[in-house]
Amino acid sequence: MDLLYTNDTAGQYPPSWYAATATPPEPFPKLDGAHTADVCVIGAGYTGLSAALHLAESGRRVILVDAHRVGFGASGRNGGQLGSGQRVDQEALESMVGFERARVLWEYGEDAKALVKSLIAEHKIDCHLKPGIAWTGSTRKDVAHLHDYAAHLQNKYNYTQIAALSAEECHALCPSPDYKGALLDRGAAHLHPLAFAFGLARAAVAAGVTIHENTRVTELEHGQAVKVKTEGGVITAGHVVLACNGYLSGLAPKVTARVMPINNFIVATEPLGEDANRVLTQDVAVADSRFVVNYFRLSHDKRLLFGGGESYGYQFPKDIAPLVRKPMQVVYPHLKDVRIDYAWGGTLGITMKRFPYLARVAPNILSASGYSGHGVGTATHAGQLMARAIEGQDQGFDTMGCIPTPAFPGGGALRTPLLILAMTWYAMRDRLGF
């Protein structure tokens, strides 16, 4: 199954609210013939766009290619949440690598947030950046853990932008009967993810990056100079950056063994008008404590953008809206009859430990992927770290790659059935309230 085209039409953005409300750059030409570059970047999502931008600003000749369009994949379809830290919480990281290294990884997560905010400000990217993410708990046990975690960040990391919310405070912010309490992170943020990607693309072009869309890479020929072969030509480059995430396919078996593509789904309701206050009373994003996470926020035109739903296998369901409406009704029963104007899916990459996988595929081929739902900041930062590594400043890249990332058991043949079993088990636990 070719995930590049299984659920999408070549070169066309999905029918999302994001695509309907963001203006893309003019289409970039398909690569044709033979070309040379200092660096070839494969994949025009946050990782690739950030890497290309930073490399060009350092004076490198960069060619960026994508099989579809800039921002076409998960970078242009996600929930738009710019979270703090890493995808794995600090307590888990401390058990993995010890407190001191966990502290460094926390600081890298803070660097990722700061990088996104600075890029938006520097390049005047209009992507509706707003502060605040609430993490809500559906059980008292979940709420207790969230409150303990807020105290842990305050006491051990001196992170003062986070606060525990009681049940009453949570309901005043997010009037859902499903939630029993929360923590509110004012240092985190949310944005229009596709508009952010388009802004990065424009900044990269202004810095001198050459972009080719509808250009699928078919083979990498390793060597002192890497030959990047496409369906229409070839690029000879001193370095290659792999920024393909869930769409890497067979270009780097070492990576695909450790990064599994999965699908996720989002809907956008009709504009809610005054009823928006029955969803959120403040302009913050929300993610809940369920293993099959629900995440949502209000758009700038007062729609509810809600992500969730269970689906196994790589084919998108024929009708996404009912799949997502089901968990949305649990969170907001009063919206059971609300009209859904947009529904779309996307493919992201996850790892066994839910920590991104940064790796050297070869001395002059770097890869970053597997953001596991935490990619707005982490992917943008990973692109910058790969650019720095190519410039000889590899400490950040190596530090982010310090956590061993095991391959999924059974390779391609078994990893999907095992994921289905695991997801089914945890979804059942969610429904039973364990």
N, C-alpha and C positions, 0 to 999 in steps of 0.2 A: 504494500500500500504506500503510495507516494503522498505524504502529508502536505507537500507544497500545493497540491492540486485536488486532494480528496474532497475538501469541503469548500473550496473557493474557485472562483473564475480567474484565470491568469490576468494579472495586471489590473484587477478591479477591487476596490475597497469593499468590505462587507457592508450590508445595509444597516449600519449602526447609527445611533444618534450622534456619535462622534464624527463619523464621515459626513453626516448631514449638516454639521455645524462648524466645520473647520475648512479653511481654504488651502488646498494643497499647492505646493510649488508647481510650476509648469512641468509637464512630463520630461524626464531625462531620457536621452536616446539609448537604445540597446547597443551593447558593445559589438563592434565589428572590426575584424582584423587584428593585427599584432600591436601590442603596446608595452611600454616599460614604465615602471614606477619604483620609487623607494619602498613603498608599502602598498599592498593590495588588501583592502578590508572587504570581507564577505559578510553581508548582512547589514541592512540599513534600518535597524531598530536603534534603541537607545545606546546599546553597547557599541555598535559599529559607527554610528553618527558621532558619538562622543570621542571614540578613538581617532576617527578621521579628522575631526575638528582640532583636537589637541596636537596631533601629528603635523597637520598643515601649519598650525600656528608656530610650531617649532622649526618650520622650514622644509619639511619633507614633502616630496611629490607623492600624492596619495590618489589612488583610484579606488572608489567604493562601488561595489556591485551588489545588486539584489535581484532575486528571481522574480519579484513582483514590483512593488512600489515602496518608496520610503515610508516607514511607519506602518507597513502593511500587516505585520504579525502582532504578537502580544503587546508590543509597545504602543500600538494604536487601538487596542481593544480592551485594555485592563480596567480595573476599578479606579485608577487615578489616585491611589493612596501612597503618599510619601512617608513611610514609617520610620521610626527611630531604630537605632541599633541594627541588628542583623535579623534575618528571618527566624533564627533560633534564639530563644530568649537567653538573657545573660546567665541565669542560674544553670541552664543546660550547658552553655559554653564553658562555664567555670568547671563543671564536672568533666568536660571533654579535654580542656587544655590548661586548666588552672586559672586562678584569679588574674594574675598579671597579664597573661596573654589574652584572656577574655576582656580585660580592660582596654587593651590595644584594639581589639576587634570592635568594641563599643565605640571607641573614638573614630575608627574608620567608618562606622555607620553614621556617626555625626558628621564626618567629612562628606559623606555621600549626600546627606540632606543639604548641607551648606553649598555643595557644588551645584546641585539642581537649582537652588534658589539664586545663586550667583549667576549662573548661565541665563536664567530667565531675566534677571535684572540687566546684565551686561548686553544681551542681544535683544532686549525689549520684546520678549516673546509673550504674546497675549494668550495665556492659557488658563486664566481664571484661578490663579494660585490663591488658596485660602488656608489659614492655619487651623489645626485641630483634628485629631482622630480620637474617638471614644472606643474603648474595648469593653464590650458588655458581657455580662455573665448570665447564663440561663438557669443556673442552679446556685444554691447558697455556697456549695463547695467551690464552684468556679469563681464566684465573687470573692470568697476568702482568699483564693489564690491570687486574683488580680490585685486585691488590696495589699497582700503581702509583697507582691512584686513591685508595686508602686513604692512601698517603703524601702525595699531593697535597692531600687534605683536611686532613691533620695539619699539613703544612708551610705551606700557603698560606692556610688558613682557621682554623687553630688549633682544629680539631675533634678532640678527644681521646677521643671515645666510640666510635671505630672502630678495629678491629684486623684485620690480615691473618691468615688461618688457613692453615697448611700442609695438605697432603693428609691427614696423620695427624690434625691438629687438626680438620679439616673432618669426617672420618669419625667422630671421637669424638663430634661434635655431631650429625651427620646421616649415619648409616651407609648411604649409597647408593653403589653401584658406579659411578654415572654421573658423580659429581663428583670433581674433582681438586684442589680448594682453594676458598677462600672469603674473604670479609671479613664481619665481624660488627659490626653497628651497634647498640650498646646504647642510643643516644639515640632510635632509632626504636622503634615499638611495634606492637601488634596488639590488636584488640578485636572484640566482637560488633557488626557494623555496624548491624543493624536495631534492636537494643536502644539503641544510641547515637542513632539517628534518633528513636525513640520518646521518649527522654529529652529531646532538643531540643524536640520537639513539646510535651511537658508544660511545659517551661520557658517556651516561647513563650506558651502559653495563660495561665500564671501571670503573665506580664508584661503581659497585656492583648490579645494577638493574637486576632483572630477567624478561625477556620479553617473552610473549607468543602471537604468532600471530594466526590468524584463530580461535580465541577463543571468541565466542559471549557470552555476559552476558545476561542471561534470567530473573534474578530476584535478588533483593536486600532484604535480611531479616534484618530489622533494629534491633538494640540492642546495648548493651555495647560493644560487638564485632559484627561487621557486617558480615553476611554470603553473599558472592558474588557467586551466583550460575551461572554456565556456562553449556553449552551443554555437556561438558566432565568431569566436576569436580566442586569443590567448594573451595573458598579461604576464610578463616576466618581472618579478619583484624581489628585492632583497629580503623583505619580511612579509609575512602574511598574518592577518588578524582574522580569526574565526569568530564571528559574532552571530551565529545562526540559531542558538538556543534550541527550541523544540524542532527545528527544521534542518538540523545538521545532516541527517541521513548518513551516507557512507563515507563522507569526506574524512572523518577521523574516528576510526573504530574505538580507540581508547576513550574518547569522549562519549560516544553514543552508548557505550556499555555502562556509563555512570550517570547519564542524564536521560531521563525518560520523558517523552512528550505525553501530556495529558490535556484534556479539553476542559474549558470552563465557559460559563454562559451568563449573560447579562441582559436585562430588559430595561427599557425606558418607558415609563407610563405617560399618559397624557399630562399636560400641565395641570398641577393641582390647585393653583391659585391660593386662596386663603386657607384651604385645607392643608397646605404644606406644613402649617404649624402643628398639625396632628401627626406629623411624621418626625420632624425635627424642629426644635425651637431655636436652634443656633445653626449657623452654616458650618457644620463639622461633618466629617465622614465617620462611619461606624463599621466596626468588624466585631463579630461575636466570638464566643468561646467554643463553639461547636467544632468538632473535628472536620466535618464538611461545612466549611465556614460560609456564613452569610455576610455580605459586605454591601454597604449602600451609602448613598449621600443624595442631596438635592442638587440638581443642575442649576445653572444660572437662570434658566427659564422655568424653574420650580417644578420640574419633573422628578420623580423618584427614579434614580438609577440603582437597580438592585441586582446583585450578583449572587448566584447560588444554584442549587439543584444538583442532582446526582445523575451521571450518565457514564456508562462504561463502554470501552471500545473507542475507536478513532473516528468513526463516522458521526457527524453531528446528527441529532434527531431531526426529523422532518419538520416538526413544529416545536421550536424552542420555548415559546411563550408559556405553555402550560407547565413545562418542566420547572421554570423559575417561579411561576405564580404560586406553586405549592408551598415552598418555604416562605415566600413573601407574605402569604396569608397567615402563616404561623406567627410571624413577627407583627403584622398589621392586619388583623381580621377585618377591620372596616374597609380595607381596600380589595375585598374579594371580587367586586364587580368593576374595578377601575379598568379603563381601557389601556391596553398596552400598544404603544405606537411603534416601538422598535424592539427587536430581539435578535441577538447575535451570539456567536461563539468564537472562541479563540483557542490557540494551542500554545501552551507554555511548557517549560522544562522544569522537572523536579529532580532532586537527588535523594539518596537513601537517608542522609542526615539532615536534609533540608537546608544545607549550607551550600552556597554557590561553588561551582567547580571551576577553578582557574588553573590552567595547566599549560605546560610546554609540550606541544605535540612533537616538535622538533626544535633544534636550537633557534631557528628563525621563523617558527610558526607558533603563535600563541592563541589560546582559546579561553573564552569565559562564557559560562552559561549555567543553567540549573538554578535560577533565582528563586524558584519555589513560591512564587506569589509575592515577592518582595523586590520586584525589579525596577521600579521607577527610580529609586535612588541607587540601589546596588549596581544595576546594569550601567547606568551613566558613570558611576564611579569606576567600575571595572574597565570601561573603555579608556578612561583617563589613566588608570594604572597600567594598562597594556601599552599605551603610548609612552608613558614614562619608562617602562621596562625596555622598550625598543631604543630609547635614548640612553640606556645604561643605568637608569635609576630603578632598580628592580626590587627594592626592599618591600614596597607596598604590595606589589604583585605576589611576591613570595610569601609575605605574611598572610594574605588572604587565601593563599593556597596551602596553608599549614595544616589544616584539618584533613586527615586522610579521608578520601571519598571512595567507599567500596563500590564495586560493580554490582548491579542488580543481579540477584541469583537467577541462574538459568538462561542468561542472555536474552535475546529477543524472543525466543520461543516461550519462555516461562514468565518473564517479568510482568507482562500484561495480565495473565490469569491470576498471578499472585497479588497484583495491585487490586484487582477486582475483589478478591477475597478479603483483603485488608479493608478496602473502602466500604464493602458491604457490612463488615463487622462493626466498624466505627460509626457508620450511619445508623445502625441498629442501636448502638449505645446512645447516640444523640437522641433518638426518638424515645428511648426508655428513660432518659434523664440521668444516666450514670455519670 
